[in-house]
Amino acid sequence: MDADAWVAREVIDVADIDLDGTPDLVWRNLVNGNMYVRHGKPGTVTGSVDLVSLTTAANSREGDVPYGANWTETNISAVIGVPDLNGDRIPDR
């Protein structure tokens, strides 16, 4: 991941968003407020992710897929990803 590219971006969560068994990256653009999912590619171990697939949209499975809009820092100052710890597909707090 290029540090300069992430100056105006924020990592929200790394989780299996699409339930395919591979972790995905959720991030937001702090300037325009768009949120994206970057789908990871499977790693060498079941349930793992190829970390290179999360470094850029071009390396990922489907590029950066829009996931929400209007999430600017002005509108929402903090966004926190809440994991599903027990595997029931519901985020735990």
C-alpha positions as CSV (number, residue, x, y, z in Angstrom):
1,M,0.0,0.0,0.0
2,D,1.4,3.4,-1.0
3,A,1.4,5.7,2.0
4,D,0.7,8.8,-0.1
5,A,-2.4,7.2,-1.6
6,W,-3.8,6.6,1.9
7,V,-3.4,10.1,3.2
8,A,-7.0,10.9,2.5
9,R,-8.3,7.3,3.1
10,E,-9.2,5.3,6.1
11,V,-9.3,1.6,6.7
12,I,-12.6,0.7,8.3
13,D,-12.5,-3.1,8.5
14,V,-10.9,-6.3,7.3
15,A,-13.6,-9.0,7.3
16,D,-15.3,-11.5,5.0
17,I,-17.9,-9.1,3.7
18,D,-19.3,-11.3,0.9
19,L,-19.1,-14.5,2.9
20,D,-16.8,-16.3,0.4
21,G,-14.4,-17.4,3.1
22,T,-11.7,-14.8,2.3
23,P,-11.2,-11.5,4.1
24,D,-12.0,-8.2,2.3
25,L,-11.0,-4.7,3.0
26,V,-13.5,-1.9,3.7
27,W,-12.2,1.6,3.4
28,R,-13.5,5.2,2.9
29,N,-12.3,8.1,0.9
30,L,-12.2,11.0,3.5
31,V,-12.5,13.7,0.7
32,N,-15.5,12.5,-1.2
33,G,-17.1,10.3,1.5
34,N,-17.4,7.2,-0.6
35,M,-16.9,3.9,1.1
36,Y,-15.5,0.8,-0.8
37,V,-15.0,-2.9,-0.5
38,R,-11.8,-4.4,-1.9
39,H,-12.4,-8.1,-2.2
40,G,-9.4,-10.2,-1.3
41,K,-8.2,-13.2,-3.1
42,P,-7.7,-16.4,-1.2
43,G,-4.4,-17.1,0.5
44,T,-2.5,-20.3,0.7
45,V,-4.2,-21.4,3.9
46,T,-8.0,-21.9,4.1
47,G,-9.7,-18.7,5.3
48,S,-6.7,-16.6,4.7
49,V,-6.1,-13.8,2.3
50,D,-3.4,-13.0,-0.2
51,L,-2.2,-9.7,1.3
52,V,-1.1,-8.4,-2.1
53,S,-4.7,-8.6,-3.3
54,L,-5.6,-5.9,-0.7
55,T,-2.8,-3.5,-1.6
56,T,-4.4,-2.0,-4.7
57,A,-7.7,-2.2,-6.5
58,A,-5.9,-3.7,-9.5
59,N,-4.6,-6.6,-7.4
60,S,-7.9,-7.4,-5.8
61,R,-10.6,-9.7,-7.1
62,E,-13.0,-7.1,-8.4
63,G,-11.4,-3.7,-7.9
64,D,-12.9,-1.2,-5.4
65,V,-16.6,-1.9,-5.3
66,P,-18.8,1.1,-4.0
67,Y,-20.2,0.3,-0.6
68,G,-21.7,3.6,0.6
69,A,-21.7,7.3,0.0
70,N,-21.7,10.6,2.0
71,W,-19.5,9.2,4.7
72,T,-17.3,12.4,4.8
73,E,-15.4,13.3,8.0
74,T,-17.7,16.3,8.2
75,N,-20.8,14.1,8.3
76,I,-19.4,11.2,10.2
77,S,-16.1,11.8,12.1
78,A,-15.4,8.2,13.0
79,V,-16.4,4.8,11.5
80,I,-15.5,1.6,13.3
81,G,-15.8,-1.9,11.9
82,V,-17.3,-4.3,14.3
83,P,-16.3,-7.9,13.8
84,D,-18.4,-11.0,13.9
85,L,-16.5,-12.9,16.6
86,N,-18.8,-16.0,16.9
87,G,-19.4,-16.6,13.2
88,D,-23.2,-16.0,13.2
89,R,-22.9,-13.3,10.5
90,I,-24.0,-10.6,13.0
91,P,-21.4,-8.0,14.2
92,D,-20.7,-8.4,17.9
93,R,-20.0,-5.5,20.2
